[in-house]
Amino acid sequence: MKLPQFAVVNHQFTLMILLLLVILGVVSLVTMPRSEDPQITLPISTIIAVYPGTAPLDMEQLVVDPIEDALYALDDVKKLKTTITDGVVTTQIEFHDIEDPDDYYDDVVQAMYQAREELPDDLLRLEVLKASPTNVNIFLAALTSEQASFRELRRIAERLELKFEKVSGVKQADVWGIPSQQIQVRADLEKMRQWDISLDTLLSALEAASVNIPAGHVDAGQARFTVRTSGDFKSLEAIQKTIVRGTEKHVVFVRDVAEVHFADDDSTHAITHNGKRSVIVSVKQRENTNIFNVQRGLIETLTTFQKTLPKTVKTDVVFDQTASVEQMLSLLQNNLLQGLLLVGLIVLAVIGLKQSLVIVLAIPCSMLVAIGWVDLTGFGLQQITIAGLVIALGLLVDNAIVITENITRLYRQGKTPLQAAIEGAGQMGWAVASGTITTVLAFIPMLMLEGGTGRFIRSLPVTVILTLLASLIIALTFTPWLSSKMLKKRAGSGASGNTDQLVHGADQPSSSANDCSPESAETRIALWFSRFTHRCYVPFLRLSLQHPVWVLLSVVLILSSSLWLFPKVGVSLFPKAEKPQLMINIDTPEDTSFDTTGDIANQVEQLLAQQDGVKSVTTNVGRGNPKVYYNVEPKREQPNHAQLFVQLSPDMQESLPDFVSSLRQQVVEIPGAEIAVKEFEQGPPLDAPVAIWVVGDHIPTLKKMANAVADIMRSTPGVINVRNPTGEYKTDLNVAINRDKAGLLGVPIVRIDKTIRTALSGSSVGTFRDELGDEYSIVARLADSNKPTLDDFERITVASVNGQSIPLRQVAQLNFTPGQASFHHYDLERTALVTADVARGFQVVNVTSAIVEQLQTVEWPTDFSFRVGGEEESREESFAGITKALLIALLGIFAVLVLQFKSFVQPVIVFAAIPLSIVGVLVCLFASGNSFSFMAFIGFSSLVGIVVNNSIILIDYANQLRASGLSVASAALEAGKTRLIPIVLTTFTTVGGLLPLTLSGSSLWAPLGWTIIGGLLSSTVLTIVVVPVLFKLLTAESKK
């Protein structure tokens, strides 16, 4: 290889290029964006449709079918899931993985724009949301007050919202927990009866008076004037003076039959913070910005804003993501520094001061160059990229170690420093490049992963690959030049022959090292390694080469014995997030009122107030908490749902499992609701860890089978928090209209429906704009004291076509009927979703398997079936993708080895290191109490490229010895003896670099670390024996 020679001869140019790359890295390290998680966009969109007061079956017909028809017509649809509840529809569409998910988001928006024509005109809201882990609120501020009206709080919150949005780096701010303000026309049933006026008549009068139709323009001479009509109401008095009915004797105004004033709409979302009525202002971070800079601006803005508030309104920080980001980044950065220190100490202890200085200097240079490149790819500094740097830390020194060790070896043989640097780097150049390429190929499968999981971890392989490439370039350019400067020039070359024998060549170690130059003086550990090599390893390897069959049989026995650990290790997807935060979900029966749900949430609040370690509790009734974690999507408007966001003291993290277990036992005693205490978890968004979809069109049978699935779940050990909304029983009040009577009395059906809706929910009849320019909806409804009970329905009247007021009871009857609870669609089919969590100490895969085994024994009705969702579905998709990519990577690695060795046999020998690593993987995972999770699978995929490097170094050197005339057996023995120290040293540095991250206690990174460490240790121990044995067997056969 000529690159080292060029770099050493033209060292001025080499240093200038390196300096430029290092400066780029330093600048990137200071300026690159910082966040908790990768800033990515997923090919998923969510559509929210709100149509209050509409039953699920009616929502299906009026709202769901038009939406799903429009969405399913789009290209590349992977999944289409819809949740249908009273008045609210949530549809999630997922596309097959693409480069730019924004393209499909635009298609979804366009599809909903076209579908709007088929949806009800009075649909309250249609919203399209883009799914992204970055679409998370990094900051929540509470405005608390028991005295201020919601109208006053709205004005204050909107002022704060505007100020937050002006902070640099803020993408969006939102206000939560304020009922919409409106002008309410509250009709009095008794007064309306006295004047013989129906609700429909009142509505018609208000609608007619508030119509605002553009009148056009008038030309007068050379001027053009816009003509404005006076349809809009300008004051409350104007509404009050609206004429409802006029006769020769009397004129009935709105004020005669109703009260008109500002009011809050019925609450659909109420928030309390630490028991006090509150409003939340949330903030999202703009992509590619520094979260710490954003947070400083927010805190300064909030502090200044607090000084302008009345004494009755207080502010408090509910959530600040920078606390967890700082803790996480600090932990990973400490792991990186500790790993760097540990690697440096290992190299120093084994090689010596000057050689170790050459190797250690390559580490920060490679890191900084890689950081500059990572910044150019658009990945910021977050937990995945830092973990990639930690993983690469132990790998990037391998190249420098191999090059430096070979340069030193040639120097000890009598070469000049310049000759040793050029020839030593040139000799190992292709082997080092080949080893780097194989390691890079091992990380390629992670780049090929599809879906949310693939996008989420993509910055890890990119970081490792760029760091390895940087280390390769530095090892072939900077390291040879620095080595030539570190080695002293000398007059003769024979002085170090004995030292070279001591470390590399002789069967018996030399007893004298006094003739060695300072550069060749060995450390105590190096001398110990040398003695171990000659006294233990060489005799054992010679014996193994004499009995190769017994060696291979022993290795097969060790490997097969270790496989019995796999069932005990188990399989999982992602672990808990280990955050000192909890979400408590409260779900009451679907016919439960908003106020009743709030009362139960209040009981949970009181329970939490008695617990030690609870810092704050933020309660959301009617919907979920604003999104604060990348894979937790809050529920939309549901009066039977409440969610409590609980923040704990940081010192509670270690005792969190016990705290959660105790809390779950206590909330079970609260009647009237299903209460689930949930910890945050890593990984892609899931419906639940365990999820079963029951598929079938017939609603009663669907409910029956969903209940059967729920019963099976509840009877399965380890299952907690079973949720089966479709199986719940619900009672509806049905208004049965007698169409014949209505026709005879001249009452249109639409007037009956409209009157009932106005009586129950109110009807919008126009808009009102105040003096500040704020616009409010005008809603006609019954006065609070006249909200209809069952008896009051008889007092409601409806207008006939000739203006008569007809009692509602004459054209309609009230009946209690079984109602339909919420249900789902999955790819246009009706489904029920039954979900559950898994208790600590149980593995999701085992629990799910036990449930599926029981479901397979159930006799399913015709056209009914079930499908497994949750973590099992996500795990299959994730593992299936990486398994395919891993096979492609193995073929790529094999092809590189064939190119290097010009043989098909020797790559097979190299690949022997891969199964040998399985022994250590299983032993370490079992001993550490970790399962074979997705991150462990990532670790094993990485391990494939790491462990083959040792084999490559052995075989490449053995081939050089064979070319010099040694026999196969002698070449195998000499290669093992000569390359033992660099193999062991690179193993120790890789383990040392990963050890701090592995021992940090992180449930996310520990499985990955133990997988690589265990696999590398077992592979190294077995490789230094098995590879020489295989080389002797297979090479000898080929020569014959």
N, C-alpha and C positions, 0 to 999 in steps of 0.2 A: 504494500500500500504506500503510495507516494505522498498522501496528505500530510503525515507527520514531518516528512523531510521538508516539504514546502513551508510548513508552519514554523519549523525551527530555523531554517535558513532565512526566512523573511519574518523574523520575530517582531520587527517594528510594526509591520502591517497587521500581524496576528493580534498584537496587544491593542492596537487602535480599534479594530473591529470588536474585540472582546469588551473594551472599555465603553464603546457606544452601546452595546447590548446591555451591559450592566447598568449604565446610566438610565436607559429606557426602563429597565426593571425597577430601579429605585423610584423613578418618577411614577410608574404605574402603581407601585406599592403604596405610595402616599395618596394618589388621586383616585384610584379605582373605586367603584361603588361598593358599599358594604351593606349587607342585609342578612337576615337569618337564613333564608332559603333561596334556592336558585330562582331567578326572575324569568319565568317561562310562561308561555300561553299554551293551553291544552286545546285539542280539537273537540271541545265540548261547549255547548251552549244550553242555557236554561231559559225556558219561557214561562212567565208567571201571568196567569189570567185570573182576575178577581171579578166575580159577579155575585154580590152579596144576596143571601136569601134564596139561593138556587140549590135544589137537592142534587146529590151526586149523579143520579140517572139523567136528570135534565142537563146537568153540566156536560155529561158525556155527549149528548145529542147536539146541544146548542154551541158548545165551545170546543170540546176535545176533538170531535170528528173533523171539523174544518181545519184545526191546527195540525193534527197528525197527517191529514191528507196532503196538506201543503208541504210539510216537512219531509214526508217519506218519498216525495217526488224528487228530492234533491239527490245529487250523485254522491257515491261513496259513504252512504249511511251505514254505520256499524251497529248501533243500538238506538232504540227509541223507547224511552220509558216515561210513563205518565202516572202521576198520583192525582186521584180525583176525590175531593172532599166537598163538604158543604160550602159552596160559594167560591172555592179556590181550586185552581188547576195548576199543577207544576209539571212541565214536560221537559225532559232532558234528552237532548240529541247528541250522540257521539259519532264522530266520523272516523274512518280509517286514518292512520297516522299520515300526516302530510308535512311538507316543509313549512308552510305558512298557514297556521290555523285561522288567521285573520280573514283569509279569503272566504272560508266557509261561514265564518261569523257574518260577513256581509251578505252571503246568500240566505242565511237564516233571517236576517233583518228584512231582506227583500221579500222573502216568502211570507213573513208575518204581515208585511204591509199589504200584500195582495190578499191574504186571508181575512184581513180586517173587514172587508166588504161582506163576508159571509157570517161574521160574528154579530151578536146582538148590538144594537145601536147604543143601549145604555150600559154596556160593559164598563165597569168602573176603571179597570186598568189592564193594559197589556204591555208587558215588559220583557225585553230580551237581555239576558245577562251573559257575559263572556266568562267562562271558567278559567281561572288562573290562580296558582298559589300566591301570586303577587297581588291578587285582588283581595288583600287582607288589610284590615284596619290595624295600623301600627300604634294608634293612640286613641284613647277614649277619654273624653272629659265630661264630667257630670255637672249640671246646674241643678242644685237642690233648693227647694223652697216649699214650705207648707202654706205660705200666705199669698204669694203671687198667683195671679190667674194664668191659665194656659196661654191666653192671648198675649199677656206681658212676657211670659217665658218664651213664647215663639219669637217675639221681636228680639229678645236678648240672644236667644240661640242662633237666630239667623245673622245677627251682627257678628257673633263669634265665628260662625261658619264662614262668613265672608273674610274675616281677618285670617283664619287658618288657611284659607285657599290662597292667600297672598304670600304665605311663607314659601320660600324657595324650596323646591323638591316635593311639594304637596301636589298630588294628582287630583284629589277630590275630598271634599268634606261633606258630611250629611248630618241631618238632625233626626233624632229618633225619640219616640215616646210622646209626641204631642198630637192630640186629636185634631183633625182638621177643623178650622174655624168656619162657621157658616152663619148665614142669616136664617133663623128658623121662624116659620109662620106656624104657630102652634094652635091648631083648631080645637075649639071647645065643642064637644058633641052636643051638649045640652043647648047652647046658644044656637047652634046650627039647626037643631030640631025645632026650636022656636021659630026660626025664620024659614023653615022648610028648605034648607039648603044642604046639598050633599057634598061630600068631599070632592067628588069629580067636578062639580060646578065651581068650587073654590079653586081647584087646580086650573081649570080652563080659563078662569078670569085672570089669574096670575100669569099664566103662560102667554095669554094674548097681550097683556100689558107690558111684558118684558121682552117681546120680540124686537130685535134690532136688525133691520134689513137695510143694507146700504142703498141709498136713494140715487146714487149716481152723481152727475155734475151738471152745471148750467153755464153756458157761455154768455157773457155780457160784454159786448164790445170786444176789446182785445184781451179781456181777462176771463179766466175759467175758475168757477167756484165749486168746491165740493159740497154737496148737499148732505147734511146730517139729520137723521130723524132722532126722536127722543125716546127710543124704545128702552134704553137702559134705565134702571132705577138709580137715582142719585142720592137718595136719603131714605132712612127708615120711615120717615113720615110719608114719603111718596108711596111706599108699599102699603102703609096703613090706610091711605086714602083711596086705594084701588077699589073700584066699584065691582062688587060681586053680582049684584042683581039690582035692577031699577024698575020700579013700577010708577004709576001715576001718584000713588000715595006715599010710597017709601023708597028710599035708596039705601041699600045695604052695602056698607063698606067692609073691607077686610078687618078693620079694627073692631067691628061689631061682633064678629064671630071668632076672632083669633087674636093672639098676642104676637107681636113682632119684635125680635131683639137678637143681638149677637149671642151665640151659644157655641159650646163645643159639641162636635159630633159624638155619637155613641163611641165609647172607647173600643178600639180594636187592638191597641198596644199600649200597655202601661208599664212604667219603669219605676222601680225604687232602688236606691243605692244606700246600703246600710240602713234599710228601713225607712228612708225618707223619700218622699215623692220627688222624682228627678226627670230631667231631660238629658239625653246623651248627644254629644257632638262627636262624631267619629272622623278619623283622618286616614286616607290611604296615601302611600308613598309613590311618587313617580318612579318609573323604571330608570335604572342606571344612575341612581343618586345615592348619596351616603346617608344612611338612616340616622347616624349620630348628628350630622349637621341639621337634618330635618327636625330632629327632636329638640335640639337646642333652640331653634327658631320657634317651635310650638310652645315650649315652656316659657320663653320670654314673652310671647304674645299673650299667653294665658295669665301670666303674672301681672302684666300691664292692664289687661282687660278686667281683672278682678277689682282693680282700684276704681273702676267706673260703675260698678254695680251697686244697686241699693242694698241696704243692710239685710234685707229679707232674703236675698239670693246669695248662695255660696257656691264656690267651685271646688271640684276635687278631681284628681287624676284617677280614673277607674282602671286604666290599663296603659302600660308603656312598654312596647316590645323591645326597646333598647336594653332593658334590664336583662332579658334572656339572651339577646344577641351578644351583649357585652360579656356575659358569663360564658356563653358557648364559644365565642371567638377567643376569649382569654384562655379557656381550657385547651382549645385546639392549638393555639399559638404556644402555650406552655409545653404542650406535648411535642410540638415541633422543635422548640428550643432544647427540651430535655433529650429528645431523640438525637438532635445534632450533637449535643455534648457527649451523649453515650457513644455514638458512632466515633467521634473524635478520640475518646478515651480508649476505645477498643483498638483502633488503628494505631494509636500511640503506644499502647501496651505491647502490641505484637510486632510492629515493624520498626519502631524507633522514631526519634524526634524529627529528623529532616525529611525522611520519606513520608512520615505521617503528615507533616506540614504541607507537602505537595498534595496529598490526597484530601486533607481537610479543607484546603483552600478551594478545591474544586467544588465543594458542596455549596457554599453561598453563591459562588459564581453561577453554577448551574441553576440554583433556585431563582436568582434574580433574573437571569435570562429567560427562564420559563415563565415567571410572573409577568414579564413584559409581553411575552407571546400570548399568555392566557388573557391578559387585558385586551389585546387586539381581537380576540375571538368574541368579546362581549360578555364573558362570564365575570361577574364581580367576585369580591372576596366574601364568601359565605361558607357554611359548614361543609359543603360538598367539595369545593375547591381546596379548602385547607386540609381536609382529610386526604385528598389526592396528593397534596404536597407531603404530608406525613408518610403516606404509603411509598411515595417515590424516594423519600429520604434514604431509606435503607437500600434502595436499588441503585441510585445514581452513583454511589461510591464504588460499585462493582467494577465499572470500566476503569476508573482511575487506579483502583487497587491492582487489577490485572496488568495494566500498562506499566505502572510504577514498579511492581514486583519484577516484571520481566526486564525492565531497564536496569534495575539494581543487580539482577542476576548476571546480565551481560557485563556490567561494569566490574563485578567481582571476578569475572573471567578474564579481565585485562583490557577491555575496551576503554577508549577514552570517553569522557562524559558525553561529548557530542555524538560519537559513534554509537554509544549505548542507547542514547535517547532516540536517535533516528531508527536504528535497527530494531531496538526493543519494541518501540511503538509500531514499526512496520510489520514485524513478525506477528504480533497479536492483533493487528488492526482489523483484518477480516473476521477473525474469531470474535472479537469484541463487537464488531458491527453486526455479525450474524446473531450473536446473543441478544443484542439490543433489539434487533428486528423481531426475533421470536417473542421477546417480552412484549413489544409493542403489539404484535399480532394477538397475543393473549388478551389484551385489553380491547381489541376491536369488537368482540361480541357485545360489550356494553354500549358501544356506539350504534350498534344495529338494533338495539331493543326498541320496540314500538310502544306507543301508548304513553300514558302519564308517567309510569315508572321509568321508562327509558329517558324521557325528557328530563325528569327530575334528577337523575344521577349522571346525565351526560357530561357534566362538567368534570366529574371525577376521572373517567378515562382520558378525556382531553388533557387535563392537567398532568396526569401521570405520563402520557405519551410525549407531551411537549417537554417535560422535565427530563425524561430519558434521552430524547434527541439532543437536548442541550448538553447533557452530561457526556454523550458520545462525542459531540463536536469538541467539547473542552478537553476530554481525555485524549483525543487524537491531535490536538493543536497546542493548547496551553500547558497541559501536563508534561509532554516531552520537553518543551522548552524550559519549564521551571525545573524539571529534574536535571537537565544538563547544567543548570546554574547551581543547583544544590550540591552536585557531586564535585569533589575536588579533583583537579588535574594532578597527575602523578607521573613520575619518570618511568616506572616499570609496571608490568602487568602481572607478574607472578606472585606478588605478595599476598594476594587474596585468594589464591587457589585453595588453601586449606579451609577458609571460611566458606567458600562456595561448596566445598565437599561437606562441610558441617551441616549446611542447610539443605542442599539439593541433591548431591550426587553420591556420596560414599555409602557403603554398607555399614561402616563403623564411623561414628562421629569422631572428629579430630579433638584432641585434648588441648590444643593450643589455639588461641585466637589473638595472641599478642601481636601477630604480624599484620593484623587487619588495620585498615585505615579507619578513621572515625566514622565514615559513612557506612562501613560494612560491619561495624560492631553490632552485635545482636542484643536485644533486650532479654531479660530473664525469662519472660514468657516465650519469646521466640526460641530460646535455647531449650526450654521445656518442651515446646512443640517438636523441636528437632529430635530430642531424645525420645519422645513418645513415638515419633515417626519411625525411627530406626529400631527401637526396642520392642515396640508393640505392633504398630500398623504394618510395617514391611514384613515381619514374619507371618502375621495373620493373613496378609494379602497373598504371600507366596504359597501358604497352605491352601488358601481358597482357590488359587489358580491351579493347584494340583488336584483339587477335588471339586470341580465346577458344578457337577450334578447335585451333590449334596448341598452346596451353597444355594442353588436355585430352588431346590425342594424346601429348604429351610425358610427362604424368603416367601415362597408361596404359602407355607403354613402360617407364617406370621401375618401375612396379608389376609388370608381367609379367616384367621382367628379374630382379627380386628373387626371384621364385617358384622359380627354379632352385636356390636355396639350400636349399629345404625338404628335399629328399632328403639333402642333406649334413648338415643339422642333426639329422635323425632324430627319433624319438619314443621316449619312455620313460615310466615311471610315477613311481617315487620313487628318490632317490639313496641312497648309503651314509650311515650316521648319523655317520660320522667320530668315533667314540668310540675312545679308546685301550684298547680291550678286544676280545677275540676269543673265539669259541666253536670248539672243535675237536671234531667229532663222529667217533667211532670205531664202525664197524659191522662186526662179524665175521660169518662165516656163521651161519645161524640155529641150527645144531646145535653151536655153540661153547659151551663151559662158561663159567661166571661167572669162574672163576679164570684161564682163558686170556685172556679179555677184559681182565681186570685186568693181566695181564703185558704185554699190548700197550700199554695205557694207561701203564704204568710206563716203557716205552721212549720214548713221546712225552714224558713228564715229563723224562726224562734229556736228551732232545734240547733241550727248552726251557730247561733249566738252563744250557746252553752258549750261549744267545742273549743278546746285550746288550740292555738295555732292558726285560727281563721283570721285573716287580715281584713278582708272585705267581701261583701256579698252584693251582687247586682242582679236584681230579679226582673225578668221580662215576662209579662203576662200577655198572651195573645199572639206571640211570635217568638222566634229565637233571638238570642243575644247577637248584636252586630258581630260579624265574622272576625275572629281574632286568631284563627289557626288555619293553615292552608288546606287541610282536608276535612274540615268541619263546616258543612253548609247549614246555616240557620233555617229553621222552618218559617214559612210565611204565615200570613194571617190565619190563625186557628183559635177560636175562643176556648177550646178545650186543651190548649197546650200552654205550658209555661216553662221557662228555662232559667236556671240560676247559674251565674258565672261566679265561681268561688275562687278567691286568691288566698293562698296559704303562705305562711312564713317560709323563707328559703330553707331553714333548718328542719322543716317537715319532710323534705324530699326523701330522706332515708326511711322514715317511718310511714311514708305515704301508703304502701299496701295495707298496713294494719289499720290506718285511719279510714281508708276507703271501705275495708271489710266491716269495721265497726259501724260506720255510717249507714251502710246498706242494711245492716240488721235493724237499725233504729228507724229508718224511713219506711220499712215494711209495715210498721205498726200504725202508720197514718192511713186511715181508710179513705175510700172514694177515688183513688187514683193509682196508676202504675208509675212508680217513681224509680228512675234509673240513675245511679251515680256512675259517671263515666270519666275515665282518665283519657287524656289526649294520647293518640297513637301515631306512630310514624306510618308512612306509606301512602298509596293513592286513596282517594275518597271511596268509602264503602257504604252500602246501605246499613250493614252491621257485620260483625265478624262471622256470624252464622245467619244465612238468609236462604229461605226456600220460596221459590215462586210456584204457586199453584195455578195452572193454566186451564181455563175452561170458560165457556160462554154463558152457561145457565147460572144466574146469580144465586139462587137458593142452594144449588149443589156446590157452587164455588165456596159459599160460606161454610157449608157442612165439611168440605174437605180441608178448608183452612183451619177449622176447629180441630180436625183430626190431627193435622200436622202440628198444631200448637200443643196438643195433649202429648204427642210423642216427644216433642222438645222438652216439655216440663218434666217428663219422666226420665230424661237422659242425664246422668251425672255430669256435673260441671256446667250445666246450662243455667243462666240467670237472665233476668230482664226480658222475658218472652213478650213480644208485641204482635198482636193479631188484630189490627183495626177492622179488617173486613168481617171478621167473625163476631164483632160486637153487635148487640141487639139495640135497636133504636126505634123510638116511636115518633111518628110524624102526625101532625094535625092536617088532615086533608079537607080542603074546601071543595065539595062536590057540587058543581054548577048544574042546575036543571036547565038545559038549553031550550027545552020546549017552553017552559014558563018564562024564561028570559026573553024569548022571541015574542011571545004573546004580549008581554008587558012593555015591549019596546026597549029593552035594556041590552045594549051591545055587550058581548062577552069581554071585549077589551076594556070596557069601563069597569066591569066587575074586578078583573085582574088588577087594574090600575088602582082602584079604590082600596083593595086589600093590601097591596104593596105600600100604599101611602099610609094606611093605618098602622102597619107593622114596622116599616123601615123608613118611611118618608120618601118623597119624590122631589127631584130637582125641577124647579120651574123657571129658572133664569139665573142671572148673575147680578152682582152688586159691586160697584167700585167706590171705595171711600176716598176721602180727600187726599190720602197719601199715595193713591194709585194702586193700593192692594185690592185684589179681586176676590170676592167671596161668592160661593154658591148659595142660592136661595132655595131652601128646602121646606116644603109643606109637609106637616105631620100632625099627629094628635098631640095634645098637651100631655106632659108626663103623667098628670093625674088621670088622664083619660086613655092611657094605653089599654087596649082592649083585653079584658079577660074573656073567658068563654061566655059569660053572661052578657058582656058588653057588645059582643058581636051582633046581638039583636038590635042594638041602638044605631048601628051603622047603616046609612042609607046610600043608595046609588041612583044616579040620575038616569031617567029614561030619555028617549029621543025627543019627547015633547016637553021636557023640563021638569017632570014630576019626580019627587023623591020617593024611591021604592025601597022599603026595608030589605036589607041584604038577605034576611032569613027567608024571604019569599022566593028568591031565585037560587039559593045555595044552602047546603047543609054541611055541618061540621062533623067529621068522623075521625076517630083515632085509628090509624093504620100502621102496620109494621113498616118502618122506614129502612132505607138502605144506607148502611155505614159506608165509609170510604172504601174504594177499591182502586185497582191499578190497570194500566195497559202495558204490555211488553211486546214491542214490535207489532202493534195494532191489535193484539189479542187481549181479551179480558183476563186479568190475573188477580190473585191475592198474594200479598207479600207478608210472610211470617218471619220475624227476625228475633235474634237473641244475642246476648253477650256470653262470654266464656269466663268463668271464675279463674282467679290466679291458681296456678298449679296444674291447670289442664291445658292441653294443646288443642287449638282450633281444628287442626286436621283430624285428630282422633275423635273429637266430639262430633264433627260433621260426618265422618265416616259411620259413626254409630247411629246417627239420625237417618242417614241414607239407607243403611241396612234395614232399619225398621220400616222405612217408607216403601222399600221394594217388596215388602211382604203384604202391603195394603192392597186391597182389591179396588182399583181405580175405575170409576164409571167410564163409559164410552166417551171419547173425545175429551177426556181429562188426563192431565199428566202433571209432572213437576220437573223443575229444573233447579239446579243448585247455583246460588249466587254467593254474595259475600266474599270473604277472604279466600275460600276455595276456588271460586271462579277467577278471582284476580291472580291467585297463585299459579293456577294452570296457565293463564295467559302469559304471565311474566316468565315462568320457568320454561314454557314451550318456546318462547321467543329466544331466550338466552341459550337454550340447548341447541337449537338450530344454528345460531350464530357461533357457538362454541365449536361445533363440528366443522364449520367453514374455517374458523381460525386454526384448528388443528391441521386441516389440509394445507392451509397457507404456511404454517410452521414447517410441516413436513416437506413442502416444496422448497422452502429456503434451505433446509438441511440437505436435501438432495442436490441442490445447486452448489452448496459449499463442499460437500464430501464426494460429489460425483458418484454416489452410490445409493442404492435403495436399502441396503442392509444396515449401514451405520445410523441412518435416521431412526430405524427401529430400535437400535441400542439406546439412542438418546431418549426416545419416548418411554423407555423402561422406567425412567425417573418419575413419570406421572402416577402410575398405580402405586409406586412405593410411597408417595406422599399421602395416600389415603389413610395409611396407618396412623400417622401423627395427627391428621385432621380429626379423625373420629375420637382418638384418645383425648386430645386437648378440648374438643367441644364437650365431651362427656364429663371430663374432670372439672371444667369451668362452669358446668350447669347451663350451657347454651345449646339451643337447638340448631338444626341445619336450616337457617333462615335464608331469606333472599340475599341478605348481605353476606352470609357465609358462602352462598353459591357464587357471589361476585368475587369473594376472596379465593375460592377454588379456581375460578376462571383465570384470575390473575396469577395464581400459583403455577398454572400450566406453563406459562412463559418463563417463570422465575427458575423452577427446578431444572428445566432442561439446560440452562446455562452451565451448570456444573458438569453435566455430561458432555456438552460441547467442548468445554475447556480440556477435559480429559482426553477425548477422542482426537481432537485437533492436535494436541501435543503428541499423542501416541502415533498418529499418522506421520508427524515430522520425524519421530524417532525411527519409524519403519523405513522412511525414505533415506535415513542416514545409514541403514544397514542392519539395525537390530532385528532380532526375531520377534514374532508376535508376542510370545510370552514375556520376553525381556522388555519389549516396548510397553506392554500393559503394566508390568511391575514398575518400570521407571516413570511412566506417566502418572500413576497413582502416587508414587513417592514424591515426585517433583511438584505436582499441582495440588497436593494435599493442603498446604498452608494457605494459598490463595482461595481455595474452595471453602475451607473452614472459615477464613477471615471474612469472605463476602457473605457467608451465611450468618455469622455473628453480627456483622454490621446491619444486615437486613432485619434480623431479629431485634437488635438494639434500637433501630429507628422506629420500629412498630411497637415496641414494648410499652412506652408511655401512653400511647393512644389505647392500647389493649387493656392496660391496667387502670385507665381513667375512670372505669365504672360505667361508661356509656353502654347502654343495652343495644344501641344501634351499631357501634363500631367494634365492640368486643368480639362478636362472632366472626367478623371479617379478620380481625387481628389474630385471633387464636387459630383460625383456619390456615392463614399464611404461615404463622410461626410453627405450628405443629406439623404442617405438611412439609415445610422447608427443613426442619430438624430431622424428621424421619427419613426424608428423601436423601438428605446429605449423608447421614450415617450409612444408609443402605447403598447409595450410589457409589461411594468410594470403594465399595467391594463388588457390587453386582456389575457395574459398567465394565471394569477391567476383565471380569470373568466372561461376560458376554462378548467383549471385544476379542478375547482369546478364542472363544468357541466359534463365533461366527466368522471372524476374519480368517482363522486357520482353515475353516471349511471352504471359504471362497478362494483361498490361495491354492488349495489342492485342486 
